[in-house]
Amino acid sequence: MLRRAGGNIGVNLAAGALNAQANQIALISTSRADITSQQNVHAVAQLTGSATAELGAGAMTNMSGNVGVNIAAGVSNAQFNGLVVH
């Protein structure tokens, strides 16, 4: 359960095959910063049927802070959440 959670929260939820997900945070003291992410999937996949990914109703009720959520279903989905704090 994520209800009433607080702070820096990363949630990755996937169904299927070859899904790539990332959550990154950089805490810095310089005036400039970049976050770079590269996700590569080099494969062949065949998905028969269906894939479903979901969060239940109210799963994120009363959350606070930096919240990054990735939800993917299927084949070869790439998702990224990045945050720079300075």
C-alpha positions in Angstrom: 0.0 0.0 0.0 1.2 3.5 -0.9 -1.5 5.3 1.0 -0.2 8.2 3.2 3.4 7.6 2.0 5.6 10.7 1.8 9.0 11.6 0.5 10.8 10.6 -2.7 8.7 7.7 -4.1 9.3 5.7 -7.2 6.8 3.1 -8.3 7.4 0.7 -11.3 4.6 -1.6 -12.3 4.9 -3.8 -15.4 3.1 -6.7 -17.1 4.3 -8.4 -20.2 7.8 -8.9 -21.5 11.0 -6.8 -21.9 9.8 -3.7 -20.1 12.5 -1.3 -18.8 11.7 1.2 -16.1 13.9 3.6 -14.1 13.6 6.2 -11.4 16.6 8.5 -10.8 17.3 11.4 -8.4 20.4 13.6 -8.3 21.1 15.9 -5.3 23.6 18.4 -6.3 25.2 21.7 -5.2 26.2 23.0 -8.6 24.2 25.5 -10.6 23.5 23.1 -13.5 22.9 19.4 -13.9 21.4 16.9 -16.3 20.1 13.4 -15.8 20.6 11.1 -18.8 19.1 7.7 -19.1 19.5 5.2 -21.9 17.4 2.0 -22.0 18.1 -0.6 -24.7 16.2 -3.8 -25.2 17.9 -6.1 -27.8 15.6 -9.2 -27.9 12.7 -10.7 -29.7 9.6 -11.4 -27.8 6.2 -12.7 -28.6 3.3 -12.1 -26.2 0.2 -14.1 -26.6 -3.0 -13.2 -24.8 -3.1 -9.8 -23.0 -1.1 -8.0 -20.4 -2.6 -5.7 -17.8 -0.9 -3.5 -15.3 -2.9 -1.2 -12.9 -2.9 0.4 -9.5 -6.1 -0.2 -7.5 -8.5 2.6 -6.7 -7.2 4.8 -3.9 -3.7 3.1 -3.9 -2.1 6.5 -3.9 -4.5 8.3 -1.5 -2.9 11.1 0.6 0.6 10.7 -0.8 3.0 13.6 -0.7 6.4 14.6 -2.0 8.0 13.7 -5.3 6.0 10.8 -6.7 7.1 9.1 -9.9 4.9 6.3 -11.3 5.5 4.1 -14.3 2.8 1.7 -15.4 3.3 -0.4 -18.5 1.7 -3.4 -20.2 2.8 -5.1 -23.3 6.2 -5.7 -24.9 9.3 -3.5 -24.9 8.0 -0.4 -23.0 10.7 2.0 -21.8 9.8 4.5 -19.1 11.9 7.0 -17.0 11.3 9.4 -14.1 14.2 11.8 -13.4 14.5 14.6 -10.7 17.4 17.0 -10.1 17.4 18.8 -6.7 19.8 21.7 -6.1 
